[in-house]
Amino acid sequence: MNNNLAVSSSKEILETMDNCTKCGICHSFCPVANVTKEFPGPKFTGPQTQRFRMIESLEELSPDLCNGCGICTSVCPNGVAITDIITLAKSNLKKSNKKISFLQKILNRPDTVGTIGNYIPFLSNFILHSYIFRFIAEKLLGLDRNAPMPKFTGRKFKKFVNAINFNEDRTNIFYFSGCSVDHYDYEVGISALKVLDILGYNVITETGLCCSLPMLSSGEFDKAKDRSRKTIVNLKKKLNNVRNIVSTSTSCSLTLRKKYSEYLDFVDQDSLNVSRSIKDICEYLLETHFDFLSKNLNSLNLKKVFYHGPCQLKSHSMGLPAFEIMRLIPGLKVVLSEADCCGIGGTYGYSKEKSYISNSIKKNLVEQIRSEKPDLVICDSETCRWNIQKSTKIKTIHPIQLILTSLNNY
């Protein structure tokens, strides 16, 4: 159950502001500050303004312009949790007048949207991808008409899960599927279950679990708190039968590992046990099954793939495990992204008023992909995949799908 992430409370996060030396490194790396002057930058919005927030309640706009990528925190030489300080400034727990738009409240509930949309998926997809609907939604809700939208896929993942057979001689592991796999990216979930089956696991999973990250990222902490506690209670029960919980969503796993403690002060023993059990699936495979993968990954009918490690993955502080695994595939050239961020920022780029920032940020990534002309693009994060595929018109998949294809001849 080793976990390379220290667990901190919100108080400890805010105390890191005293380590800021105003060097400005965070500002120079910030993808938002580099494309718009509206955002004063992470240093000002984070530790610098936080000193005043400690004294009085402020009316401010800059925290909501932060896309939460976490790059500022990762490059800070003094250990200031800049992104988390800014996210805590968005919280409505201490700001009763905090306004969250109706659009953002919808985006904050992907589980509810997915459940409703999957009642009649073909009709939902027709409406969601209709130019007329998108035009109206932009005018009435502020939903950018060009934002990347996934397709509802019905109950395909749940049906696959229901058909799983268990073997008492195998080790149990729990797969946290999350909203994306449950409602849109069922292929990712099925690929994960098949790979874990090849490796000899009984895979336990449960659809309908949501980590509530969109709520936390946008400041809707009051609603997120109860939902997050229910998730912890559910996962704690699962730990009676498994040692590890794996996820194919870098944002879900990061939330479960760190954000509940940092934003909601979930530092009780149950929450810590869940936090320490969480692993990104490629991280787990690299740590636990490197020898098997190095001997059994087979060549593919692909010459070159492009890999973009999403922002949330970097915030795990675990390197690029998917990249290391893909390098084991014989004859495959893996091009590493030079861009720090794809621009979508979870739900950030879906808002019309922020879409120009999102689109400006993604330009370097899109240009590099078009220049490389890969057969596939690989990315661990769901919203990043949707954004990249829409922007480049190149099929974009999760690393676990490529790993399964490579293992299929085993």
N, C-alpha and C positions, 0 to 999 in steps of 0.2 A: 504493500500500500504506500510505497514511497511517492512523495509528491514534491516537486521542486519549487512549489510556490508557497511563500510565507503567507499566512492568513492574518489580515489586519482588520481592525474595527474602523468605523468612520472617524472616530476620535484620533486614532493613530494616523489615518490618511491625512487628515487636516493638519496634524502636527508637522508633517513633512514640509509644509510651506516655509518653515524656519530655516530649511536647508538651502533655500533658493539664494543664489549669489547674483542674480540678474545678468547672467552671462549671455543670454539671448540665443543659445544653441537651439532651444525648443522652437523659437520663432522662425529660425532659418529653415528648419525641417518641416514645419507645419504645412500640410498641403492646402489647407483653407486660407491661411494668411498669405500664401504665395500666389493666390489667384484672385483675392478680393481685399480691398482696403476697408470693407465694412467690419471685418473681424479684426480687433486690435491685437490678436495673437494669444497664444497659450500662457505666456508669462504674465501678461496684464490680466487676462480673464481668470487665470488660476490663482497662484500664490499671492500675487501683488494685490488683487482686489479682495481676496479672502480675508486679509487683515482688517479691512473695513467692514466686511460682512459679520465679523465677530463682534463688532461694536453696535451695528444697526442694520435693519432690514433695508436692502437696496432695491430700487427699481432699475433693472438692467436687461439689455437685449443680447449682449455678447455671448453668454453661456449657450444660448439656443443656436448660435451660429457654429458652434463646435460640432464636428461630425463624429466625435468619440473614437477616432481611429487608434489613439493610444501611442502614436509615434513620438509625441513630445515626451511622454513618460519614459519610453524606451531609450531615448537619446540623452536624457538628463544625466549629467555626470555626478549629480549630488543626491540622487535617489528621491527627487520630489515627485509625488504621485499626481502629476499635473492634470491628466485627463480625469482622474477620479475626483479631484477637488472641484473641477468644473462641473462634472455630473452631479455632485452633491449640491452644487449651487442651483441646479435646475429643480431640485426636489420640492414637491408641494407639501411635504410633511410640516415644514416650518414656515411655509408661505401660503397662507390660506387664500390669498388673492392670485395665486399662480394660475394662469390660464393655459389650458391645453386644448388645441383646436379639435373640432369634431373629426376632421380627417385623421389627425394623429391618434385620437382615441380608437378609431377603426383600425388603423395600422398596428396599434398596440395590442390587438386581440386576434392574432393570426389563427389561433385555435378555433375561435368562434366563426371567423370569416371562412376558414377551411371547412368547418362542419356544415355551415349553411350552403356554401358553394358546391359541396360534394353530394348534396341531395339529388340534384340533376346536373351532373358535371358538364355534359355537352351544351346545355342551355346556358349555364354559368359562364363557360368559356366563350360562347358566342357573344354574350352581353359584354363580358369584361374586355374582350379584344375588339369590340365594335368601335369604329371611329366616332360614331354619333354618341355612344355612351361615354367614351373618353373625353370628347369635347364638352359634353354637359358636366361631367364630373370635374373637369378642370375649372369650369366657370362657377360651379356651385360649391365645390369642396376644396378646390385648390390642388387637386391631384394632377400632377404633370401628365399630359396626354401621351408623352413619349417615354414615360418611365417603364422599365422592364417588368412585365407581368408574367408569372408562371401560369401553368395550366392545371386546373383541377383534375385529379386522376381517380376520383371515386374511392372505393374501398380496396384497391388492389393490394396495398401493403398489408392491410389487416387480414385479408383473405389468405395471403401467403403465410402470415404469422400463425393463423389458426390451423394450418396444415402441418406445422412443425411437429416432428416426432422426437421424443426424449429418450436418452440412453442413460441408465443409472450409473454406468461405469465412466461417464464423461464428467469433466469439470464444468460447473455452471458459471456463466458470465451474463451480466445484464447489459442489454443494448438500449440506450436512451435515444429513441428515434427523433423526437421533437416534432414541431408543427410542420416543418418543410417536408420531411419524409412521409409523415402521416397523410398529408393532403396534396402534395405536389410532386416531390421527387422520390416516388416509390422505388425507382430503379436503384437509387443510392442505398436505401435500406435493405432491399433484397440482396444486393451485392455484398453488403456488410455481413448479413446473416450467412450467406453462402461461403464467404471466406472464413468466417469463424467456424463453420461446420467442417470445412476442409481441415482446419487446424485442430479439430477434435473437441469442440465445445458444445455443451447444451446451451443454446441461447435463449434466455428469458427476456421478454420485452413486453411493453404495455403501451398501446397507443393512447393518445389523449393527454399526455403530459406536456406541459408548457413551462419553459424556464422563466418567462415574463421579462426577458431582456428588453424588448421594445418599450415596455412601461418604464423600466429603470432608466434607460438611455434618455427618455424624453422628460423625465421628472415626475411621472405618475406613480410616485412611491406608495401613496396610500392604498391604491388598489393592488399594487404588486406585492405588498407585504403579506397579506392573507394567502394569496395564490402561491407565493414562494414557500411559505411555511407548509402548506399542504403538500407541495412537491417534496420538501425535505422529509416530512413524515412518511410519505409513500416510499421514497428511496431508502430510507432507514430500514423499513420493513424488508426491502429486497436484500439488504446486506445480511439478513439472517441466512440467506441461501447462496450468496455469491461473495466473492472477495473484491471483484472489480466491476466498475460500470464504465462502459465505453460509449463514445458518441462520434458520429460522423459530422456533427455541426461544431465548428470551432467556437462559435458564439455561445451555444448552449453549454458546452463543456467549460468555457471560461467563466460563464455566469455561475455555474454550480460550484466551481472550484474557488472563485475569488469574490465575485460581486455581491453575493448574499451577505457576506461578512462585512465587506467594505461599505456597502450602501445601506443595508438593513440591520447591521449589527447582529447577525446570526452567528454568534461565537459559542453557542452551547455545544455540548458534547455530540449530540446527534448531528448537528450541522457540520461540525468538524469531521466526524466520521464519514459523512457523505462526501465532503470536499476532498478528503484524502483518498477516496476510492475512485474518483473520476479520472479518466484518461481519454485523450484524443485517440481515436482508433489507430491511426498510423503511428503515433507515439508508442502505443501499447504493442503493436506488431513489431516495431523496430527493436524495442527493449526485450521482448519476450520470445520472438520467433525469428530473429535475424538469421540464424543458421539454416532454418527450414527454407526461408525465402531465398537466401543466397544460392541454395541448391536446386530449388524447384520453380523459380520464375523462368518462364520460357519466352523466346523471342516473339515479336508481334509483327503483324503486317502493317507496320508504321515505321516511318523513317525518323520523324522528328515531332516532339510534343513541346508545348510551351507551358511552363509552370509558374503560376502566380500565387505566392504565399500571402494570404489575406492578413489584414491588420490584426484581427483577433488572434490569429495563430502566433504572431510575433509577441503579443501580449502574454502568451503562455510561458515565454522564456524557455523554450525547449528546442530551439533550432528549427530545422525544416525536415522533420521525419519522413514526410511523403516524398520529398526530393531524394533523400538518401535511399529509400526503398526503390524508387523508379530507376535510380542509377544502377541497380542490380539487374535490370532487365537487359538481356543480351542484345546488342545491336541497336539499341534505342538512344537517340540523341535527345537530351532533355535541356532545353534552353530556359535559363532562370530569368524571371522578370526583374527588370531594373527599376520598376515603379514601386513606390512605397504603398500606394493606395489606389483602388480602382474608382473611388469617388462616391460610390453609392451610400456608404456609411449606414448600412442596415436600412432603416426607413427614411433616412435623411434626404436622399435624392428623389424621393417620391413626391415631395412638396414642390409645387410650381415655383414658389418664391425662393427656393434653394437649389432648384435644378440647374441653374446656370453655373453655380459653384461646383456642383457634382460633375457636370459635363466638362468643365474646365480642368478639373483634377484628373479626369480619366484620359485626357488627350495623349500624354506620353506613353501610357500603357497601350492604348489602341494603336498608336503609331509603331511601337516596337513589335506588337503582334503581327500587324500587317506587313511589316518589313521582313519578319522571320518566316512568314507563310507556313505555319506548322500544320500538321495533319489534325491535331486536336489541341485544345487548351485544357489544362488541368488546374483546378482550384478547389480548396477545401470548404469554402464558405458558399452557402446557397445564394444569397443576394448578390454576391460578387459574380458567381457563375451566370446568373440571369442577366446581369448588367454587361458582362463581357461578351456573352453570346449575342445579345441584341446589338451591341455596338460593333462587333467584328464580323458577325454572320458566320463564325466558325464554331462548330460544336464544342461545348465546354462541359466537362464531366468532373466528378469527384475522383480523387486518387484511388479510392477503394474499387471503383469500377474498372480502372485500368489494371489494378492488381489482380482482380478476379479473372479478367480476360487472359492475363499472363499465366495464371495458375490453371486455367481450364484444361490444359493438356496433361495435368498431373495425374 
